[in-house]
């Protein structure tokens, strides 16, 4: 866990072998999430950022975008993504904080955030940041962990858990690990200036014996068949939302970068991104270090 001055604490995956997490029997979840993302993300556009991209697991789904920014708080995750996708000149790799996104207002056509808000303490602030970088009409594809899934309901009924899956407030079942009620998340998205367009309920069959009994590709295909209708009642542990950004307050920023420290427009140079206030954020080719830490801003 890390904490930046002026920001809530952040769940830091620095040094974590996140690729090993996905290799450990999670092929079904990966395939089911890909089905949902393909269905909800516009197939092409100019500029996309994935927040919490990790090692770039989903980046092959962004082939229709001219510029792709893979952003994560952990430098080791971003470096893993660059090893995986650095050969593709469309990609840029950004170390940054969700609470201080280093992009100008309205410069993104699409934002993707999967398995990230599960770790976010201040959801309204994070959603406001994301809304700020999207152009009006831009698409935000969000995945969140739902508290109102069948397993939680069953455990609550037999009194195996104390918290109610039907109450609206989020539940923090471990430090910086949150599950959310679908109605609560919808309300926060609307407050941030988004309009919900489509939803998909994902991972209907996330159970060890089912995963042992049925091969992952077939199980994921079955999940894809019911994701759309399942969104009517949302009883799965994972929910995907397609949200459209409403009108902007103020005008679109000039250029791409914004200094995460002072929030002024910043200019990309060969070895750094600099702002008029004198903050210098290192750049190493396609890797940009834009976390608002004092030791990184010289």
ZIQUI-V607628 format. One record per backbone hydrogen bond with DSSP energy under -1.0 kcal/mol. CO is the residue of the C=O (numbers start at 0). NH is the residue of the N-H. If there is no record, write none. Layout:
CO:NH  CO:NH
//
This chain:
1:9  3:6  9:1  12:15  15:17  16:20  17:21  18:22  19:23  22:24  25:29  26:30  27:31  28:32  29:33  30:34  31:35  32:36  33:37  34:38  35:39  36:40  44:65  45:66  46:108  46:109  47:68  48:111  49:70  52:55  55:58  57:60  58:61  61:64  63:44  66:47  67:91  68:49  69:93  70:51  70:52  71:95  73:77  74:78  75:79  76:80  77:81  78:82  79:83  80:84  81:85  84:87  87:90  89:67  91:69  92:287  93:71  94:289  96:99  101:257  103:106  104:252  107:134  108:138  109:48  110:140  111:50  112:142  115:118  116:119  117:177  121:125  122:126  123:127  124:128  125:129  126:130  127:131  128:132  131:105  132:107  134:137  137:244  138:110  139:242  140:112  141:240  143:238  144:179  148:152  149:153  150:154  151:155  152:156  153:157  154:159  155:158  170:178  173:176  176:172  178:170  179:146  180:184  181:185  182:186  183:187  184:188  185:189  186:190  187:191  188:193  189:192  192:245  194:243  197:241  199:239  201:237  202:205  204:206  206:210  207:211  208:212  209:213  214:218  215:219  216:220  217:221  218:222  219:223  220:224  221:225  222:226  225:229  226:200  228:231  229:232  229:233  234:149  236:145  237:201  238:143  239:199  240:141  241:196  241:197  242:139  243:194  244:136  255:103  256:265  258:262  263:258  266:273  270:282  271:268  272:280  273:266  274:277  278:274  279:297  280:272  281:288  283:286  285:92  286:283  287:94  290:292  292:295  292:296
//
